[in-house]
Amino acid sequence: MTRVLGVGLLSGWGEGVAALPADARGAAGARRVVPAATPALSGERFRRATRECLLGVAAVDAALRDSGLERAAVAGPRTALVYATAAAYGASNRAFVVSESASAEQRGGLYFPYTAPSSVPAEVAIEYGLTGGYVILVGGPVAGVDALWQASTLLAAGRADLALVLAVETFDECEELWSRGRWTTPRPLVETAACAVLAGDGRELGYGAAVGASTLETLASRRAGETLACAPLVALALARAAGTPRARVTGTWRGRSAQIALAT
């Protein structure tokens, strides 16, 4: 079956599961959004990159460290990249629109390509030399589960030896927009970037509709807060930290639920 070799986790609480509070809602207090620190990545290419792109690249780096893999192990055509998000390009779209309507003195340097949902995985692919299968899914927690399944199908089909499942969610720049849809997401919204490195044959997944939230989903929500598409990856990180040999992760978004089982 599909095995989780490692999980990188960055959030508004810090790096890794050890940084997560026991009760995210209590730790957030009156804050509706808990922003994540912007990674300080060097290089001219990252000078204009958006926060979500920087978080995505840093999450992959953290996942490789947790997996004990060097960059060379994932470079090339035999590593797939599956990206899931519900919010990660909203901030850059807004920044671009505001920039277009601003005066020349106020206008920023955001490039139009950064307003597309492909901007985050594109930066990751460039940084790590990934040229394998490539999928982008847009949605909440259920998209995170679907991303794990899509990666597993690529492994099962022999189209990849490794797969990176990446999710990034940023909220700070669009806090008032999320407040308008407050009935769709509980608080606090916690900015998160997470990446899981997968291997194996992709069989015996137990993928399908979920009947109720798993224990891990509940735990991830309580400790991390609302992380949307990142939630299933947060759950996997918690499972690995607890030494759980097999994890059932679930997700629900807008009336649809899904689950998948992975060896951790």
CORVEN-V161290 format. One line per field, one symbol per residue. ss: DSSP state (H for helix, E for strand, L for the rest). phi: phi as a letter, one per 30 degrees, with the letter a starting at -180 (. if undefined). burial: I if it has 16 or more other ideal C-beta (glycine too) atoms within 10 Angstrom, else O. A space follows every 10 residues. Layout:
# CORVEN-V161290
ss = ???
phi = ???
burial = ???
This chain:
# CORVEN-V161290
ss = LLEEEEEEEE ELLEELHHHL LLLHHHHHLL LLEELLLLLL LLLHHHLLLL HHHHHHHHHH HHHHHHHLLL HHHLLELLEE EEEEELLLLH HHHHHHHHHH HLLLLLLLLL LHHHHLLHHH HHHHHHHHLE LLLEEEEELL HHHHHHHHHH HHHHHHLLLL LEEEEEEEEL LHHHHHHHHH LLLLLLLLEE LEEEEEEEEL LLLLLLLELL LLLLHHHHHH HHHHLELHHH HHHHHHHHHH HHLLLEEEEE EEELLEEEEE EEEL
phi = .dccdabcbb bddkcidddd ddbdddddid ddbcdcdddc cdjddcdcdd eddddddddd dddddddicd eddcdjdccd bbcbacbdcd dddddddddd cddddcddcd deeddcdddd dddddddcid bcebbbbcld edddddddde dddddddida cbbcccbbbb bedceddddd cddcbdcddc dbbbbcccbj cichdidldc ciddeddddd dddcjdbhdd eddddddddd ddiddbcccb abahicbaba cbdc
burial = IIOIIIIIII IIIOIIIOOI IOOIOOIIOO OOIIIIOOIO IOOOOIOOII IIIIIIIIII IIIIOIIOIO OOIIOOOIII IIIIIIIIII IIIOIIOOOO OOOOOOOOOI OOOIIOIOII IIIIIOIIOI OIIOIIIOII IIIIIIIIII IIIIIIOOOI IIIIIIIIII IOIIOOOIOO OOOOIOIIII IIIIIIIIII OIOOIOIOOI OOIIOIIOII IOIIIIIIII IIIIIIIIII OOOIOOIIII IIIOOIIIII IIII
